[in-house]
Amino acid sequence: MSSCEFESLEKSLESHLPEAELAEMKRILYGKETKKLALPACAVEAAFKRDFELKGYSFEAAQEQLRMPRRIRVGLIQHRIVLPTDVPVVINAMHNRVGEMVKVAAMCGVNIICFQETWTMPFAFCTREKEPWTEFAESAEEGNTTLFCQELAKKYNMVVVSPILEREQLQSTLWNTAVVISNSGNVLGKSRKNHIPRIGDFNESTYYMEGNTGHTVFQTQFGKIAVNICYGRHHPLNWFMYSMNGAEIIFNPSATVGALSEPMWPIEARNAAIANHCFTCAINRVGTELFKSEFTSGDGRKVMWLGSRTPGLSRTRDGLLVVEMDLNLNRQISDKWSFKMTGRHAEYAEELTKAVRHDFRPSIVKE
């Protein structure tokens, strides 16, 4: 938990700054202004009745002569757990709540929806206890949660990114995994967490190790997407390799502690969007999760960037952020700034090859 609780940075600033100063602050913090998206009245009413925040914004690209606009809508969901952490394991407990929010996303015309890290369970990896938490693990291909998400995908013609605790059937191995389901309802594949935190006593490798799916990008009807799970956001090369494989949108589902990570949170994802000429979408869960053996817990918010960024949702409430984006903006930004063209990747690849050797000697000039 953060030591000072308030609902959102935006609300605090809007309540204290004069309009002109507020506009300049947003320009500096967020970049080019993102317009508010007009959402259907039925969706706004449904979100109000179901007690979650609903916001919408849009990123616009310049009109081109040869390419038609590639406008799509992305939905990002944050939520708190619905049951206390000391009740018996119920894998389907979150399904109804998230299903309600996906329904509203469909009303808003969302094409791709992404949930938070291990969304079906408490983020119990802070306890260092195996039981009962490993009982939440399920098959990425045939588990109840994947079957549930397949139905959502088919019903709403929506790509679903579903991060779960996976149990691989062959060896009964656990993984932190995002399952990607096509709008056809078929499982496109999965992306496993590439980097595992080991910070003080907090060590997720008690449960699972680094993923083995590389930097997979999924070609969907609505664009090429990738999933950089949680701690991977701290590693610039992780974002970079998803981008090099062609990702137009990189999702970053997370469960992280406000006091520890929040100062870095908006910087890392936005930097990744700038450096890699793509959209990045970062999600964190909200609320406080209490465990008998806890030493940390999470609170969160959710925002989305491409160089510029949208305002975030509430830090304390469930919420759905809907963002309309024109994927043509990726190439337009690339043409303007040329970071990939000027990246000198071959030179860095050669230097990195040397740097990872056991006999590496740094290039340092001394008097």
C-alpha positions in Angstrom: 0.0 0.0 0.0 1.1 3.6 -0.6 1.5 5.5 2.7 -0.8 8.3 1.4 -4.0 7.1 -0.1 -5.9 9.1 -2.6 -8.2 8.1 -5.5 -6.1 9.4 -8.4 -3.4 11.8 -9.3 -5.6 13.5 -11.9 -8.4 14.2 -9.4 -6.1 15.6 -6.9 -4.4 18.0 -9.4 -7.8 19.0 -11.0 -9.1 20.0 -7.6 -6.1 22.2 -6.7 -4.7 23.7 -9.9 -6.1 26.6 -11.9 -7.2 25.5 -15.4 -4.3 27.1 -17.3 -1.7 25.5 -14.9 -3.5 22.2 -15.1 -3.4 22.2 -18.9 0.4 22.9 -18.8 0.9 20.2 -16.2 -0.9 17.6 -18.3 1.2 18.6 -21.4 4.4 18.0 -19.4 3.2 14.8 -17.7 1.2 13.2 -20.4 2.4 14.7 -23.7 -0.1 15.5 -26.5 -3.6 15.6 -25.1 -5.7 12.5 -25.7 -9.4 13.4 -26.4 -12.1 11.9 -24.2 -14.0 9.2 -26.0 -17.8 9.5 -26.1 -19.1 6.2 -24.7 -22.6 4.8 -25.1 -25.1 5.9 -22.4 -26.1 2.2 -21.9 -22.4 1.4 -21.1 -22.1 4.3 -18.7 -25.3 3.3 -16.9 -24.3 -0.3 -16.7 -20.9 0.6 -15.2 -22.6 2.8 -12.6 -25.1 0.0 -11.7 -22.2 -2.5 -11.3 -20.1 0.0 -9.4 -17.0 0.3 -11.5 -15.3 3.3 -13.1 -15.5 3.7 -16.9 -13.4 6.0 -18.9 -12.5 6.4 -22.6 -9.9 8.2 -24.5 -8.6 8.3 -28.1 -5.2 8.5 -29.9 -5.5 10.0 -33.3 -3.2 9.6 -36.3 -2.7 11.9 -39.3 -4.8 11.1 -42.3 -2.6 9.3 -45.0 -3.0 9.3 -48.7 -2.4 5.6 -49.3 -3.3 3.8 -46.1 -6.8 3.7 -44.6 -7.0 4.4 -40.9 -6.6 1.3 -38.7 -8.8 2.3 -35.7 -9.4 -0.3 -33.0 -10.5 -0.2 -29.4 -8.6 -1.7 -26.5 -10.1 -2.4 -23.1 -8.1 -2.7 -19.9 -9.7 -4.1 -16.7 -8.6 -3.6 -13.1 -10.4 -5.1 -10.2 -10.1 -6.2 -6.6 -10.7 -9.8 -5.4 -14.3 -10.6 -4.6 -13.6 -13.1 -1.8 -11.4 -12.9 1.4 -8.1 -14.7 1.1 -8.9 -17.2 3.9 -11.9 -18.8 2.2 -11.7 -22.1 0.3 -10.3 -22.0 -3.2 -12.9 -21.0 -5.8 -11.2 -20.7 -9.3 -14.4 -19.3 -10.9 -15.0 -16.6 -8.2 -13.8 -13.7 -10.4 -15.6 -14.9 -13.6 -19.0 -13.2 -12.9 -17.4 -9.9 -12.0 -15.1 -9.7 -14.9 -17.8 -11.0 -17.2 -19.9 -8.0 -16.3 -17.1 -5.7 -17.1 -16.4 -7.4 -20.4 -20.1 -7.0 -21.4 -19.7 -3.2 -20.9 -16.5 -3.3 -22.9 -18.5 -4.9 -25.7 -21.1 -2.1 -25.5 -18.2 0.3 -26.0 -17.0 -1.5 -29.2 -13.8 -2.9 -27.6 -11.9 -5.3 -30.0 -9.1 -6.4 -27.6 -9.5 -6.8 -23.8 -6.7 -7.5 -21.3 -7.0 -8.5 -17.6 -4.6 -8.0 -14.8 -1.9 -10.5 -13.8 -3.2 -13.8 -12.4 -6.6 -12.2 -12.4 -8.5 -15.3 -11.1 -6.8 -15.3 -7.7 -5.3 -13.3 -4.8 -1.7 -12.3 -5.5 -0.6 -14.7 -2.8 3.0 -15.0 -4.0 3.9 -12.6 -1.2 3.2 -15.3 1.4 5.9 -17.8 0.3 3.3 -20.6 1.0 2.5 -23.2 -1.7 -0.9 -24.2 -0.3 -3.6 -23.4 -1.0 -2.4 -21.0 -3.7 -1.1 -23.5 -6.2 -4.6 -24.9 -6.4 -5.6 -21.9 -8.4 -3.3 -23.1 -11.2 -5.1 -24.4 -14.4 -4.4 -25.5 -17.9 -3.8 -22.7 -20.3 -5.5 -24.6 -23.1 -8.3 -26.5 -21.3 -8.8 -24.9 -17.9 -12.1 -23.4 -16.7 -10.9 -19.9 -17.1 -9.7 -20.4 -20.7 -13.1 -22.0 -21.5 -14.8 -19.0 -19.9 -12.7 -16.5 -21.9 -13.3 -18.5 -25.1 -17.0 -18.0 -24.7 -16.5 -14.3 -24.1 -14.4 -14.0 -27.2 -16.9 -15.7 -29.4 -19.9 -13.9 -27.9 -18.4 -10.4 -28.2 -16.1 -10.9 -31.3 -13.2 -9.8 -29.0 -9.6 -10.9 -28.5 -9.1 -11.8 -24.9 -5.7 -11.6 -23.0 -6.1 -13.7 -19.9 -3.2 -13.8 -17.5 -3.4 -16.9 -15.2 -1.4 -19.1 -12.9 -0.8 -22.0 -15.4 -0.2 -25.7 -14.6 1.4 -27.4 -17.5 -0.2 -30.8 -17.8 2.8 -32.9 -18.9 5.2 -32.2 -16.0 2.7 -30.4 -13.7 4.9 -27.4 -13.8 3.7 -23.9 -12.7 4.1 -20.9 -14.9 2.9 -17.2 -14.8 1.2 -17.1 -18.1 -1.0 -15.0 -20.3 -3.4 -16.9 -22.6 -4.3 -15.1 -25.8 -7.7 -16.1 -27.3 -8.7 -15.0 -30.8 -12.1 -13.3 -31.4 -13.0 -16.6 -33.1 -12.8 -18.3 -29.7 -9.7 -20.3 -30.5 -6.6 -20.2 -28.3 -4.0 -18.4 -30.3 -1.2 -19.3 -27.8 0.4 -18.2 -24.6 3.2 -15.9 -23.4 5.0 -16.7 -20.1 6.6 -14.2 -17.7 10.2 -13.6 -18.8 11.6 -12.0 -15.7 10.9 -13.1 -12.1 11.4 -10.7 -9.2 13.8 -11.5 -6.4 13.6 -8.5 -4.1 14.6 -9.0 -0.5 12.3 -11.7 0.9 10.0 -11.5 -2.1 10.9 -14.3 -4.5 8.3 -15.5 -7.0 10.6 -18.3 -8.1 9.2 -20.1 -5.0 6.3 -20.8 -7.4 7.5 -20.6 -11.0 10.6 -19.8 -12.9 11.4 -17.6 -15.9 9.2 -18.3 -19.0 10.3 -20.3 -22.0 8.1 -18.8 -24.7 10.5 -16.0 -25.7 9.0 -12.8 -27.1 6.0 -14.2 -29.0 3.8 -11.8 -30.9 0.2 -12.7 -31.8 -1.3 -11.7 -35.2 -4.9 -10.9 -34.5 -7.7 -9.5 -36.7 -7.2 -6.2 -34.9 -3.4 -6.0 -34.9 -0.2 -7.6 -33.7 -0.1 -7.9 -29.9 2.4 -9.1 -27.2 2.2 -9.6 -23.5 5.1 -8.4 -21.2 4.0 -9.7 -17.8 4.6 -7.5 -14.7 8.3 -7.5 -13.7 9.4 -7.6 -17.3 8.5 -3.9 -17.6 11.7 -3.1 -15.7 13.8 -4.6 -18.5 14.1 -2.4 -21.6 15.4 -5.3 -23.8 12.2 -7.2 -23.0 10.0 -4.5 -24.5 12.5 -4.1 -27.3 12.4 -7.8 -28.4 8.6 -7.8 -28.5 8.8 -4.7 -30.7 11.5 -6.3 -32.9 9.1 -9.2 -33.5 6.5 -6.8 -34.8 4.3 -6.0 -31.9 2.0 -3.0 -32.4 0.5 -3.1 -28.9 2.3 -4.5 -25.9 0.2 -5.3 -22.8 1.8 -5.2 -19.3 -0.6 -6.9 -16.9 0.8 -6.5 -13.3 0.2 -6.9 -9.6 2.6 -4.6 -7.8 2.9 -2.6 -4.6 2.1 1.1 -4.9 4.8 2.3 -2.5 7.5 0.2 -4.2 6.8 0.5 -7.9 4.4 3.4 -8.5 7.0 6.1 -9.0 8.6 3.9 -11.8 5.3 2.7 -13.3 4.3 5.5 -15.6 7.9 6.2 -16.7 8.8 2.6 -17.7 5.8 1.9 -19.9 5.8 5.3 -21.5 9.5 5.1 -22.2 8.9 1.7 -23.8 6.2 3.2 -26.1 8.5 6.0 -27.1 11.6 3.9 -27.7 9.8 1.1 -29.6 7.3 3.1 -31.6 4.3 1.2 -30.4 1.4 1.3 -27.9 2.0 0.0 -24.4 -0.9 -0.8 -22.1 -0.1 -1.2 -18.4 -2.6 -2.7 -15.8 -2.4 -3.2 -12.1 -4.9 -4.6 -9.6 -6.6 -2.4 -7.0 -7.4 -2.9 -3.3 -5.6 -4.4 -0.4 -5.2 -8.2 -0.1 -4.6 -9.4 3.4 -2.9 -12.7 4.2 -2.0 -14.4 7.5 1.6 -14.6 6.3 1.8 -11.5 4.2 4.8 -9.2 4.0 3.5 -7.2 1.1 0.3 -6.4 -0.8 -0.8 -4.5 -3.8 -2.8 -1.4 -4.8 -2.9 -0.1 -8.3 -4.2 1.8 -11.2 -4.1 1.5 -14.9 -3.0 3.7 -17.7 -2.1 3.5 -21.4 0.5 5.3 -23.5 2.1 5.8 -26.9 4.6 8.6 -26.2 1.6 10.6 -24.9 -0.5 8.8 -22.4 -4.1 8.8 -21.1 -4.9 9.7 -17.5 -5.2 6.7 -15.2 -8.3 5.2 -13.6 -9.0 5.4 -9.9 -6.3 3.9 -7.6 -9.0 2.4 -5.3 -12.0 1.3 -7.5 -12.6 -1.4 -10.1 -12.5 0.1 -13.5 -12.5 -0.3 -17.3 -10.4 1.9 -19.5 -11.4 2.0 -23.2 -9.0 3.5 -25.6 -9.5 4.0 -29.3 -6.2 4.0 -31.3 -5.2 4.3 -34.9 -2.4 1.8 -35.4 -1.1 3.9 -38.3 0.3 6.2 -35.6 3.1 3.6 -34.9 4.7 4.1 -38.3 4.1 7.8 -38.3 6.0 8.2 -35.0 8.7 5.9 -36.3 9.1 8.0 -39.4 9.3 11.2 -37.3 11.8 10.0 -34.7 13.6 7.1 -36.4 14.7 5.4 -33.2 14.8 2.0 -34.8 16.6 3.2 -37.9 19.3 4.9 -35.8 19.5 2.2 -33.2 22.7 0.5 -34.5 21.4 -2.8 -33.3 24.1 -4.9 -34.9 26.8 -3.0 -33.0 25.0 -3.5 -29.7 24.4 -7.2 -30.5 28.1 -7.6 -31.0 29.0 -5.8 -27.7 26.4 -7.7 -25.7 27.7 -11.0 -27.0 31.1 -10.0 -25.5 29.6 -8.6 -22.3 27.8 -11.9 -21.4 31.0 -13.9 -21.6 32.6 -15.0 -18.3 35.9 -13.5 -19.4 34.5 -10.1 -20.5 36.7 -7.1 -19.9 35.0 -3.6 -19.8 36.4 -1.0 -22.2 37.7 1.5 -19.7 40.5 4.0 -20.4 42.6 4.9 -17.4 45.3 7.4 -16.9 
